[in-house]
Amino acid sequence: MKKTWVSVLATTALTLSMSSVYAQPSHAAKPDNQTAATAPALESAFTSAAKEFGVPKELLMAISYSESRWQIAPEEAHTLAEPDKNNGKGLMHLGDNSFKKSLSDAAKALGVTKKQLEDDVQLNIRGGAYLLAKAQKDLGKSLTTNVNDWYEAVASFEGAKDKDGAALFADEVYRVLKEGTALAIEGGTLTLDPNQAIAPSKGSYAGLTYGGTSYGLTPDYSGAIWNPASTSNYAVATRPTSNPINSVIIHDTEGSYSGTISWFKDPAAQVSAHYVVRSSDGQITQMVQDKDIAWHARSFNTNGIGIEHEGYAAQTGWYTDAMYTQSAALTRALCLKYNIPMDRDHIMGHSELWGNDHTDPGVNWDWNKYMSKVTGVTKNYAAVLVDNTDPASGFTLGGPSAYWHPTAGYGIHNQMTYTKGNGTNPISNFATWKPKIPTAGNYQVKVFIPSNFAATTNAKYEIHYNGGVITKTISQVAYSNQWVSLGTYNFAAGSVGYVMLGDNTGDTTYVGVDGMRFIAQ
């Protein structure tokens, strides 16, 4: 027999906490935060590697900053966030893919395993220094201390498939060298001083300007540069005639702007997005026509437009004002063109989509800033997701664990949980969604009903809000992969209000449990 609600509730914790340990850039510095190593240790690693392989230290640092912002997220971020576009690892973003084997080549040269090169910060930096020096030698050039002589070697670092992509990366590295940058981390600040004398000798890249190649088409959005993805990485369609376009999906690249563009041009990638936005200035590249179906969000590919933003879900410093401004202008134009409502039901992050298991754009994405730029209206645009896969979001299960069944392949983050109704007996098993409300106000509560293991006609959602308690009964069997509104209620800031669903359905069929959104109104 199942336990009763009262006896279980006494021993069930309703919330868990999660603390952030990611490093901050100097413009929003929290020196006690952690990155891959302390500032002195990283400084020493760059100095040592540069001396060992005869490369300019500042150039090595600029390449690393362009690839990783000198940050490595905790291991769990790598497993939950969107997979890296080029399989790059570490501060130097070394990886093996179909167009370059930088990880294997460096590991072999240094006499270490690929795993060691991925995980050891000093080895990773040494690997990057080795590859940079090798590229310079392969060009028949000396290992000079003048960074302006290394442009062509830098251009080859990511293994871009064309000269446009190679120059795009090199130009970004030399921008960082010229403007300088800094990152406050444990033990101090890692600094790259600005150098106004930067004027690289571009050699075979002289006169090449990114965006100067037409590739036979013009972009759908006038503010974008057209640079097509491989035809192996998307499906040709005639949208919106063939399929309505009704959503804009916000992603992060988990890699550099140039590396992502190169990856989408690689037939082996089997992924793409319609647009890619650069961090430093918001430059936009369109890679798939709006009419075609890019492969970026599984269940939302057919009707969505995907926008990739340079950066990492678990890192800071990537989402700049320029990026927000240019991306928001693009999203606004798309919404106006295709009659997409400018709200958080139709402009969503990858992490908010059913049938997907990614976390981008992550906690550092400022939805209030972004949506205010899209709509022109400043207000609270929070959409708090509490999901069964993430206890830290405020989700808990109560009752005997033997009666709860997590099931992959359905729902938000591609996993749902179910139990069975307890007939006419008191509540035994129950789920609780307890959101962290950022700002007090009215929030619409929406529950996701997956396509399977949600068959009861009498799911009783008990909503505890700022002012009372109300029960809403939903027939789960009437919905399939749909967000269902439970109404709009006032919630206090913090983790005060919550929603509870018990197995007191009056039947013994499946009771599905998945994500719940609290959307500011």
ZAMILO-415324 format. One record per residue (C-alpha): residue in one letter; x, y, z. Coordinates in Angstrom, 1 decimal, decimal comma, padded with zeros to 4 digits. Layout:
REM residues N
{rec "A" {X Y Z}}
...
//
This chain:
REM residues 521
{rec "M" {000,0 000,0 000,0}}
{rec "K" {001,2 003,5 -000,8}}
{rec "K" {002,1 005,8 002,1}}
{rec "T" {-000,2 008,7 002,9}}
{rec "W" {000,6 012,3 001,9}}
{rec "V" {000,9 013,5 005,6}}
{rec "S" {003,6 010,9 006,6}}
{rec "V" {005,7 011,5 003,5}}
{rec "L" {005,4 015,3 003,6}}
{rec "A" {007,1 015,4 006,9}}
{rec "T" {010,3 013,9 005,5}}
{rec "T" {010,3 015,4 002,1}}
{rec "A" {012,4 018,4 001,2}}
{rec "L" {010,6 020,7 -001,2}}
{rec "T" {013,6 022,8 -002,4}}
{rec "L" {017,3 022,4 -003,2}}
{rec "S" {019,8 025,2 -003,7}}
{rec "M" {022,4 025,7 -006,4}}
{rec "S" {025,3 028,0 -006,3}}
{rec "S" {027,2 029,4 -009,2}}
{rec "V" {031,0 028,8 -009,5}}
{rec "Y" {031,6 030,3 -012,9}}
{rec "A" {034,2 033,0 -013,4}}
{rec "Q" {033,1 036,6 -014,2}}
{rec "P" {034,7 039,0 -016,6}}
{rec "S" {036,4 042,1 -015,2}}
{rec "H" {033,5 044,3 -016,1}}
{rec "A" {031,3 042,3 -013,7}}
{rec "A" {034,0 040,8 -011,6}}
{rec "K" {033,6 038,5 -008,6}}
{rec "P" {037,2 037,6 -007,8}}
{rec "D" {036,2 034,7 -005,5}}
{rec "N" {034,7 032,9 -008,5}}
{rec "Q" {036,5 029,9 -010,0}}
{rec "T" {037,8 029,3 -013,5}}
{rec "A" {040,2 026,6 -014,7}}
{rec "A" {043,0 027,9 -012,5}}
{rec "T" {044,1 030,9 -010,5}}
{rec "A" {045,2 034,1 -012,3}}
{rec "P" {048,9 033,6 -011,4}}
{rec "A" {048,8 029,9 -012,5}}
{rec "L" {047,2 030,8 -015,9}}
{rec "E" {049,7 033,7 -016,4}}
{rec "S" {052,5 031,3 -015,7}}
{rec "A" {051,1 028,7 -018,0}}
{rec "F" {050,8 031,1 -020,9}}
{rec "T" {054,4 032,5 -020,2}}
{rec "S" {055,9 029,0 -020,1}}
{rec "A" {054,2 027,6 -023,2}}
{rec "A" {055,0 030,7 -025,2}}
{rec "K" {058,7 030,4 -024,3}}
{rec "E" {058,8 026,7 -024,9}}
{rec "F" {057,4 026,9 -028,4}}
{rec "G" {058,6 030,3 -029,5}}
{rec "V" {055,3 032,0 -029,9}}
{rec "P" {054,3 035,5 -028,7}}
{rec "K" {052,6 035,1 -025,3}}
{rec "E" {050,0 037,9 -025,9}}
{rec "L" {049,0 036,2 -029,2}}
{rec "L" {048,5 032,9 -027,4}}
{rec "M" {046,4 034,6 -024,8}}
{rec "A" {044,3 036,4 -027,4}}
{rec "I" {043,6 033,1 -029,2}}
{rec "S" {042,6 031,5 -025,9}}
{rec "Y" {040,3 034,5 -025,0}}
{rec "S" {038,7 034,4 -028,4}}
{rec "E" {037,9 030,7 -028,0}}
{rec "S" {037,0 030,4 -024,3}}
{rec "R" {037,1 033,8 -022,5}}
{rec "W" {039,8 032,0 -020,4}}
{rec "Q" {037,1 030,1 -018,7}}
{rec "I" {036,3 026,4 -018,4}}
{rec "A" {032,9 025,5 -017,0}}
{rec "P" {032,5 022,8 -014,3}}
{rec "E" {032,3 019,3 -015,7}}
{rec "E" {028,5 019,1 -015,2}}
{rec "A" {028,1 022,1 -017,5}}
{rec "H" {029,8 020,2 -020,3}}
{rec "T" {027,4 017,3 -020,0}}
{rec "L" {024,2 019,4 -019,7}}
{rec "A" {024,9 022,3 -022,1}}
{rec "E" {024,6 022,1 -025,8}}
{rec "P" {027,4 020,0 -027,3}}
{rec "D" {030,4 022,1 -028,5}}
{rec "K" {030,0 022,9 -032,2}}
{rec "N" {033,6 021,8 -033,1}}
{rec "N" {034,2 019,3 -030,3}}
{rec "G" {036,7 021,8 -028,9}}
{rec "K" {038,1 021,3 -025,4}}
{rec "G" {039,9 023,5 -022,9}}
{rec "L" {041,1 027,1 -022,9}}
{rec "M" {042,6 026,7 -026,4}}
{rec "H" {039,5 024,9 -027,7}}
{rec "L" {041,5 021,9 -029,1}}
{rec "G" {039,4 019,3 -030,8}}
{rec "D" {039,1 016,7 -033,5}}
{rec "N" {036,5 017,0 -036,3}}
{rec "S" {036,2 016,3 -039,9}}
{rec "F" {038,4 019,2 -041,0}}
{rec "K" {041,1 019,4 -038,4}}
{rec "K" {042,6 017,0 -035,8}}
{rec "S" {044,2 019,6 -033,5}}
{rec "L" {043,6 017,5 -030,3}}
{rec "S" {045,2 014,4 -031,8}}
{rec "D" {048,1 016,2 -033,4}}
{rec "A" {048,9 018,1 -030,2}}
{rec "A" {048,6 015,1 -028,0}}
{rec "K" {050,9 013,1 -030,2}}
{rec "A" {053,5 015,8 -030,3}}
{rec "L" {053,5 016,3 -026,6}}
{rec "G" {053,5 012,6 -025,8}}
{rec "V" {050,2 012,7 -023,8}}
{rec "T" {046,8 011,3 -024,2}}
{rec "K" {043,9 013,3 -025,7}}
{rec "K" {042,1 013,0 -022,4}}
{rec "Q" {045,1 014,6 -020,6}}
{rec "L" {045,2 017,4 -023,1}}
{rec "E" {041,5 018,1 -022,6}}
{rec "D" {041,6 018,1 -018,8}}
{rec "D" {045,0 019,6 -017,9}}
{rec "V" {045,0 023,4 -018,2}}
{rec "Q" {048,8 023,7 -018,7}}
{rec "L" {048,9 020,9 -021,2}}
{rec "N" {046,0 022,4 -023,2}}
{rec "I" {047,8 025,7 -023,4}}
{rec "R" {051,0 024,0 -024,4}}
{rec "G" {049,1 022,1 -027,1}}
{rec "G" {047,7 025,4 -028,5}}
{rec "A" {051,2 026,9 -028,5}}
{rec "Y" {052,6 023,9 -030,3}}
{rec "L" {049,9 024,1 -033,0}}
{rec "L" {050,5 027,8 -033,5}}
{rec "A" {054,2 027,4 -033,8}}
{rec "K" {053,8 024,5 -036,3}}
{rec "A" {051,4 026,5 -038,4}}
{rec "Q" {053,9 029,4 -038,6}}
{rec "K" {056,7 027,0 -039,6}}
{rec "D" {054,5 025,2 -042,2}}
{rec "L" {054,1 028,6 -043,8}}
{rec "G" {057,9 028,9 -044,0}}
{rec "K" {058,0 031,8 -041,6}}
{rec "S" {060,2 032,4 -038,6}}
{rec "L" {059,0 032,3 -035,0}}
{rec "T" {059,2 036,1 -034,6}}
{rec "T" {058,2 038,1 -031,5}}
{rec "N" {056,2 040,5 -033,7}}
{rec "V" {052,6 039,5 -033,4}}
{rec "N" {051,8 041,3 -036,7}}
{rec "D" {053,7 038,6 -038,6}}
{rec "W" {051,5 035,7 -037,4}}
{rec "Y" {048,2 036,5 -039,1}}
{rec "E" {048,2 033,6 -041,5}}
{rec "A" {049,1 031,1 -038,8}}
{rec "V" {046,3 032,4 -036,6}}
{rec "A" {043,9 032,1 -039,6}}
{rec "S" {044,6 028,4 -039,8}}
{rec "F" {044,2 027,7 -036,1}}
{rec "E" {040,5 026,7 -036,2}}
{rec "G" {040,8 024,8 -039,5}}
{rec "A" {038,2 026,9 -041,3}}
{rec "K" {036,9 025,3 -044,5}}
{rec "D" {037,3 028,5 -046,5}}
{rec "K" {039,4 031,7 -046,4}}
{rec "D" {036,4 033,8 -045,3}}
{rec "G" {036,1 031,7 -042,1}}
{rec "A" {039,8 031,7 -041,5}}
{rec "A" {040,1 035,5 -041,8}}
{rec "L" {037,0 035,9 -039,6}}
{rec "F" {038,7 034,1 -036,7}}
{rec "A" {042,1 035,9 -037,3}}
{rec "D" {040,4 039,3 -037,4}}
{rec "E" {038,7 038,6 -034,0}}
{rec "V" {042,0 037,6 -032,4}}
{rec "Y" {043,7 040,7 -033,7}}
{rec "R" {040,8 042,8 -032,4}}
{rec "V" {041,3 041,4 -029,0}}
{rec "L" {045,1 042,2 -029,2}}
{rec "K" {044,4 045,8 -030,2}}
{rec "E" {041,6 046,5 -027,7}}
{rec "G" {042,9 044,4 -024,8}}
{rec "T" {040,9 042,6 -022,2}}
{rec "A" {040,9 041,4 -018,6}}
{rec "L" {039,2 038,8 -016,5}}
{rec "A" {039,0 038,9 -012,6}}
{rec "I" {039,3 035,3 -011,3}}
{rec "E" {040,6 033,6 -008,2}}
{rec "G" {044,0 035,0 -007,2}}
{rec "G" {043,8 038,2 -009,2}}
{rec "T" {043,2 039,5 -012,7}}
{rec "L" {044,4 038,0 -015,9}}
{rec "T" {045,1 040,9 -018,3}}
{rec "L" {046,0 041,4 -021,9}}
{rec "D" {047,0 045,1 -022,4}}
{rec "P" {045,7 047,0 -025,4}}
{rec "N" {048,1 047,4 -028,3}}
{rec "Q" {047,3 050,2 -030,7}}
{rec "A" {050,3 049,2 -032,9}}
{rec "I" {048,4 046,1 -034,1}}
{rec "A" {048,5 046,1 -037,9}}
{rec "P" {048,8 042,5 -039,1}}
{rec "S" {050,5 041,5 -042,3}}
{rec "K" {047,7 039,5 -043,8}}
{rec "G" {049,7 037,9 -046,6}}
{rec "S" {047,4 035,7 -048,8}}
{rec "Y" {044,4 037,2 -046,9}}
{rec "A" {045,2 040,8 -047,8}}
{rec "G" {042,2 042,6 -049,1}}
{rec "L" {039,8 039,9 -048,0}}
{rec "T" {036,7 041,2 -046,2}}
{rec "Y" {034,2 038,9 -044,5}}
{rec "G" {030,9 039,2 -046,3}}
{rec "G" {032,5 040,2 -049,5}}
{rec "T" {031,6 036,8 -051,1}}
{rec "S" {027,9 036,7 -052,3}}
{rec "Y" {027,6 032,9 -052,7}}
{rec "G" {024,8 033,6 -055,2}}
{rec "L" {022,1 034,7 -052,8}}
{rec "T" {021,2 037,7 -050,6}}
{rec "P" {020,1 037,3 -046,9}}
{rec "D" {016,4 037,4 -045,9}}
{rec "Y" {017,4 040,0 -043,3}}
{rec "S" {019,0 043,1 -044,6}}
{rec "G" {021,3 043,4 -041,6}}
{rec "A" {022,9 040,0 -042,1}}
{rec "I" {025,7 038,6 -044,2}}
{rec "W" {024,8 035,6 -046,3}}
{rec "N" {027,2 032,6 -045,9}}
{rec "P" {025,4 029,3 -046,6}}
{rec "A" {025,5 026,2 -044,5}}
{rec "S" {026,2 022,9 -046,2}}
{rec "T" {023,1 021,6 -048,0}}
{rec "S" {023,7 018,4 -046,0}}
{rec "N" {022,8 020,2 -042,8}}
{rec "Y" {019,2 021,4 -043,4}}
{rec "A" {016,1 020,5 -045,3}}
{rec "V" {014,8 022,5 -048,3}}
{rec "A" {011,2 023,7 -047,8}}
{rec "T" {008,9 026,5 -048,9}}
{rec "R" {008,0 028,0 -045,5}}
{rec "P" {005,7 029,6 -044,5}}
{rec "T" {003,6 028,0 -047,3}}
{rec "S" {004,7 024,5 -046,5}}
{rec "N" {004,9 025,0 -042,8}}
{rec "P" {004,0 028,1 -040,7}}
{rec "I" {006,8 029,9 -039,0}}
{rec "N" {005,6 030,5 -035,4}}
{rec "S" {008,6 030,6 -033,1}}
{rec "V" {012,1 032,1 -032,7}}
{rec "I" {014,5 029,9 -030,8}}
{rec "I" {017,5 031,4 -028,9}}
{rec "H" {020,6 029,3 -028,8}}
{rec "D" {024,3 029,8 -027,8}}
{rec "T" {027,0 028,4 -030,0}}
{rec "E" {029,2 026,6 -027,4}}
{rec "G" {032,1 027,8 -029,5}}
{rec "S" {033,3 030,8 -031,4}}
{rec "Y" {031,4 032,7 -034,0}}
{rec "S" {033,9 031,7 -036,8}}
{rec "G" {034,1 028,1 -035,6}}
{rec "T" {030,3 027,8 -035,6}}
{rec "I" {030,1 029,1 -039,1}}
{rec "S" {032,7 026,7 -040,3}}
{rec "W" {030,9 023,8 -038,5}}
{rec "F" {027,6 024,6 -040,2}}
{rec "K" {029,4 024,6 -043,6}}
{rec "D" {030,8 021,1 -042,9}}
{rec "P" {028,6 018,3 -044,4}}
{rec "A" {029,5 016,1 -041,4}}
{rec "A" {027,9 018,4 -038,9}}
{rec "Q" {024,3 017,5 -039,6}}
{rec "V" {023,2 020,6 -037,7}}
{rec "S" {022,6 024,2 -038,6}}
{rec "A" {020,7 027,4 -037,6}}
{rec "H" {019,3 030,2 -039,7}}
{rec "Y" {021,4 032,9 -038,1}}
{rec "V" {024,6 033,3 -036,0}}
{rec "V" {025,3 036,4 -034,0}}
{rec "R" {028,8 037,6 -033,0}}
{rec "S" {029,6 038,6 -029,4}}
{rec "S" {031,8 041,6 -029,9}}
{rec "D" {029,6 043,7 -032,2}}
{rec "G" {026,5 041,8 -032,9}}
{rec "Q" {027,4 041,0 -036,5}}
{rec "I" {024,9 038,6 -038,0}}
{rec "T" {025,5 035,8 -040,5}}
{rec "Q" {022,6 034,1 -042,1}}
{rec "M" {023,4 030,5 -043,1}}
{rec "V" {020,0 028,9 -043,9}}
{rec "Q" {017,1 030,7 -045,7}}
{rec "D" {014,0 031,4 -043,6}}
{rec "K" {012,0 029,2 -046,0}}
{rec "D" {014,2 026,2 -045,3}}
{rec "I" {014,2 024,0 -042,2}}
{rec "A" {017,5 024,3 -040,2}}
{rec "W" {018,4 021,5 -037,8}}
{rec "H" {018,8 023,2 -034,5}}
{rec "A" {015,9 022,2 -032,1}}
{rec "R" {014,5 018,8 -032,9}}
{rec "S" {010,8 019,1 -032,3}}
{rec "F" {010,8 022,8 -033,2}}
{rec "N" {012,8 022,6 -036,4}}
{rec "T" {009,8 022,5 -038,7}}
{rec "N" {008,1 025,7 -037,5}}
{rec "G" {011,0 027,6 -035,8}}
{rec "I" {013,8 030,0 -036,8}}
{rec "G" {017,0 029,3 -034,9}}
{rec "I" {019,4 032,1 -033,8}}
{rec "E" {022,8 031,1 -032,5}}
{rec "H" {024,7 033,5 -030,2}}
{rec "E" {028,4 033,3 -029,8}}
{rec "G" {029,2 032,1 -026,3}}
{rec "Y" {028,7 029,4 -023,7}}
{rec "A" {025,7 028,7 -021,5}}
{rec "A" {028,0 028,3 -018,4}}
{rec "Q" {030,3 031,2 -019,0}}
{rec "T" {030,1 035,0 -018,6}}
{rec "G" {031,3 037,8 -020,8}}
{rec "W" {029,8 036,7 -024,1}}
{rec "Y" {026,4 038,3 -024,1}}
{rec "T" {027,2 041,9 -024,8}}
{rec "D" {024,9 044,9 -025,3}}
{rec "A" {025,8 045,0 -029,0}}
{rec "M" {024,8 041,3 -029,3}}
{rec "Y" {021,5 041,9 -027,5}}
{rec "T" {020,7 044,9 -029,6}}
{rec "Q" {021,4 043,4 -033,0}}
{rec "S" {019,8 040,0 -032,2}}
{rec "A" {016,7 041,7 -030,9}}
{rec "A" {016,4 043,8 -034,0}}
{rec "L" {016,6 040,6 -036,0}}
{rec "T" {014,0 038,8 -033,9}}
{rec "R" {011,6 041,8 -034,1}}
{rec "A" {011,9 041,8 -037,9}}
{rec "L" {011,2 038,1 -038,0}}
{rec "C" {008,2 038,4 -035,7}}
{rec "L" {006,8 041,3 -037,8}}
{rec "K" {007,4 039,4 -041,1}}
{rec "Y" {005,9 036,1 -040,1}}
{rec "N" {003,2 037,4 -037,6}}
{rec "I" {004,9 035,7 -034,6}}
{rec "P" {003,7 037,1 -031,3}}
{rec "M" {006,5 038,9 -029,4}}
{rec "D" {006,1 037,1 -026,2}}
{rec "R" {007,8 034,4 -024,2}}
{rec "D" {005,5 031,7 -025,5}}
{rec "H" {006,9 032,2 -029,0}}
{rec "I" {010,4 033,5 -028,3}}
{rec "M" {012,1 030,8 -026,3}}
{rec "G" {015,4 029,4 -025,3}}
{rec "H" {016,6 026,0 -026,5}}
{rec "S" {016,3 024,8 -022,9}}
{rec "E" {012,6 025,5 -022,8}}
{rec "L" {011,6 023,2 -025,7}}
{rec "W" {010,1 019,8 -025,3}}
{rec "G" {011,9 016,9 -026,9}}
{rec "N" {015,3 018,7 -026,4}}
{rec "D" {017,9 018,2 -023,7}}
{rec "H" {020,0 021,3 -023,9}}
{rec "T" {020,4 024,2 -021,4}}
{rec "D" {021,3 027,1 -023,6}}
{rec "P" {021,3 030,1 -023,6}}
{rec "G" {021,8 029,6 -019,9}}
{rec "V" {021,4 031,6 -016,7}}
{rec "N" {023,5 034,5 -018,0}}
{rec "W" {021,1 035,4 -020,8}}
{rec "D" {019,1 038,5 -019,8}}
{rec "W" {015,6 037,9 -021,0}}
{rec "N" {014,3 041,2 -019,6}}
{rec "K" {016,9 043,1 -021,5}}
{rec "Y" {016,4 041,1 -024,7}}
{rec "M" {012,6 041,1 -024,8}}
{rec "S" {012,5 044,8 -023,9}}
{rec "K" {014,7 045,5 -027,0}}
{rec "V" {012,5 043,2 -029,1}}
{rec "T" {009,1 044,7 -028,1}}
{rec "G" {010,2 048,2 -027,2}}
{rec "V" {008,3 047,8 -023,9}}
{rec "T" {010,3 047,5 -020,6}}
{rec "K" {008,6 045,1 -018,2}}
{rec "N" {009,2 041,8 -016,4}}
{rec "Y" {009,6 039,1 -019,1}}
{rec "A" {010,6 036,3 -016,8}}
{rec "A" {009,6 032,8 -017,7}}
{rec "V" {010,7 030,5 -014,8}}
{rec "L" {010,9 026,9 -015,8}}
{rec "V" {010,7 024,2 -013,1}}
{rec "D" {011,4 020,8 -014,5}}
{rec "N" {011,4 017,2 -013,3}}
{rec "T" {015,0 016,7 -014,5}}
{rec "D" {016,3 019,5 -012,3}}
{rec "P" {015,7 019,5 -008,6}}
{rec "A" {017,7 022,8 -008,3}}
{rec "S" {014,9 024,5 -010,3}}
{rec "G" {012,5 023,8 -007,5}}
{rec "F" {011,1 020,4 -008,4}}
{rec "T" {010,6 017,6 -005,9}}
{rec "L" {008,8 014,3 -005,7}}
{rec "G" {007,1 013,0 -002,6}}
{rec "G" {006,0 009,5 -001,7}}
{rec "P" {007,5 006,1 -002,1}}
{rec "S" {010,1 006,2 -004,9}}
{rec "A" {009,0 002,8 -006,1}}
{rec "Y" {005,9 004,4 -007,5}}
{rec "W" {007,7 007,0 -009,5}}
{rec "H" {009,0 006,1 -013,0}}
{rec "P" {011,3 008,5 -014,9}}
{rec "T" {011,0 007,9 -018,6}}
{rec "A" {013,3 009,2 -021,4}}
{rec "G" {012,1 010,2 -024,8}}
{rec "Y" {009,2 012,4 -023,7}}
{rec "G" {008,8 016,0 -022,5}}
{rec "I" {011,0 018,9 -021,6}}
{rec "H" {014,7 018,0 -021,6}}
{rec "N" {013,5 014,8 -023,2}}
{rec "Q" {012,5 013,2 -019,9}}
{rec "M" {009,3 013,0 -017,9}}
{rec "T" {008,1 011,1 -014,8}}
{rec "Y" {004,9 009,3 -014,1}}
{rec "T" {003,0 007,4 -011,4}}
{rec "K" {-000,4 005,9 -011,3}}
{rec "G" {-003,6 007,2 -009,7}}
{rec "N" {-004,3 006,1 -006,2}}
{rec "G" {-008,0 005,5 -006,9}}
{rec "T" {-010,2 006,9 -004,2}}
{rec "N" {-007,5 006,7 -001,5}}
{rec "P" {-005,8 009,7 000,0}}
{rec "I" {-002,8 011,3 -001,7}}
{rec "S" {000,3 009,0 -001,5}}
{rec "N" {002,6 010,2 -004,2}}
{rec "F" {002,8 013,9 -005,3}}
{rec "A" {005,0 016,3 -007,2}}
{rec "T" {005,8 019,9 -006,3}}
{rec "W" {006,9 022,7 -008,5}}
{rec "K" {008,4 025,6 -006,4}}
{rec "P" {009,7 028,4 -008,7}}
{rec "K" {012,2 031,0 -007,8}}
{rec "I" {010,2 034,1 -008,7}}
{rec "P" {012,6 037,0 -009,6}}
{rec "T" {010,1 039,8 -009,2}}
{rec "A" {006,7 039,8 -007,5}}
{rec "G" {003,7 040,1 -009,8}}
{rec "N" {001,3 038,2 -011,9}}
{rec "Y" {002,5 035,0 -013,5}}
{rec "Q" {000,6 032,7 -015,9}}
{rec "V" {001,2 029,1 -014,8}}
{rec "K" {001,5 026,5 -017,6}}
{rec "V" {002,1 022,8 -017,3}}
{rec "F" {003,5 020,6 -020,0}}
{rec "I" {001,6 017,5 -020,8}}
{rec "P" {003,7 015,0 -022,7}}
{rec "S" {002,5 012,6 -025,4}}
{rec "N" {002,7 009,4 -023,3}}
{rec "F" {002,2 008,3 -019,7}}
{rec "A" {-000,3 011,1 -019,0}}
{rec "A" {-003,7 009,5 -019,3}}
{rec "T" {-005,8 010,6 -016,3}}
{rec "T" {-008,8 012,7 -016,8}}
{rec "N" {-008,7 014,1 -013,3}}
{rec "A" {-005,3 015,7 -012,6}}
{rec "K" {-005,8 018,1 -009,7}}
{rec "Y" {-003,2 020,9 -009,7}}
{rec "E" {-003,2 022,7 -006,4}}
{rec "I" {-001,8 026,2 -006,9}}
{rec "H" {-000,5 028,1 -003,8}}
{rec "Y" {-000,2 031,7 -004,7}}
{rec "N" {000,1 035,1 -003,0}}
{rec "G" {-003,4 035,3 -001,6}}
{rec "G" {-004,8 031,8 -001,5}}
{rec "V" {-005,0 028,3 -002,8}}
{rec "I" {-006,9 027,1 -005,8}}
{rec "T" {-007,3 023,6 -007,4}}
{rec "K" {-007,4 023,3 -011,2}}
{rec "T" {-008,5 020,0 -012,7}}
{rec "I" {-007,0 019,0 -016,1}}
{rec "S" {-007,7 016,0 -018,3}}
{rec "Q" {-004,2 015,1 -019,2}}
{rec "V" {-005,4 012,6 -021,8}}
{rec "A" {-006,9 015,4 -023,8}}
{rec "Y" {-003,4 016,9 -024,6}}
{rec "S" {-000,3 015,7 -026,3}}
{rec "N" {003,0 017,6 -026,1}}
{rec "Q" {001,2 020,7 -025,2}}
{rec "W" {001,6 023,6 -022,7}}
{rec "V" {-001,7 023,9 -020,8}}
{rec "S" {-002,6 027,0 -018,8}}
{rec "L" {-003,6 026,7 -015,2}}
{rec "G" {-004,5 030,4 -015,0}}
{rec "T" {-002,7 033,6 -013,9}}
{rec "Y" {-001,9 034,3 -010,3}}
{rec "N" {000,0 036,7 -008,2}}
{rec "F" {003,3 035,4 -006,7}}
{rec "A" {005,6 036,9 -004,2}}
{rec "A" {009,3 037,2 -005,0}}
{rec "G" {011,4 034,2 -004,0}}
{rec "S" {010,4 030,6 -003,4}}
{rec "V" {007,1 031,1 -001,6}}
{rec "G" {004,4 030,0 -004,0}}
{rec "Y" {004,2 026,5 -005,5}}
{rec "V" {002,0 024,0 -007,4}}
{rec "M" {001,4 020,5 -006,2}}
{rec "L" {-000,1 017,5 -008,1}}
{rec "G" {-001,1 014,4 -006,2}}
{rec "D" {-002,2 010,9 -007,2}}
{rec "N" {-005,7 011,5 -005,8}}
{rec "T" {-007,2 011,3 -009,3}}
{rec "G" {-010,0 008,8 -008,5}}
{rec "D" {-008,6 006,4 -011,1}}
{rec "T" {-005,6 004,2 -011,4}}
{rec "T" {-004,3 005,3 -014,7}}
{rec "Y" {-001,1 007,2 -015,6}}
{rec "V" {-000,4 010,6 -014,0}}
{rec "G" {002,3 012,4 -016,0}}
{rec "V" {004,7 014,9 -014,4}}
{rec "D" {007,0 017,2 -016,4}}
{rec "G" {007,9 020,8 -016,7}}
{rec "M" {006,0 023,9 -015,5}}
{rec "R" {006,5 027,5 -016,6}}
{rec "F" {005,7 030,6 -014,6}}
{rec "I" {005,4 033,4 -017,2}}
{rec "A" {005,4 037,0 -016,1}}
{rec "Q" {002,4 038,9 -017,4}}
//
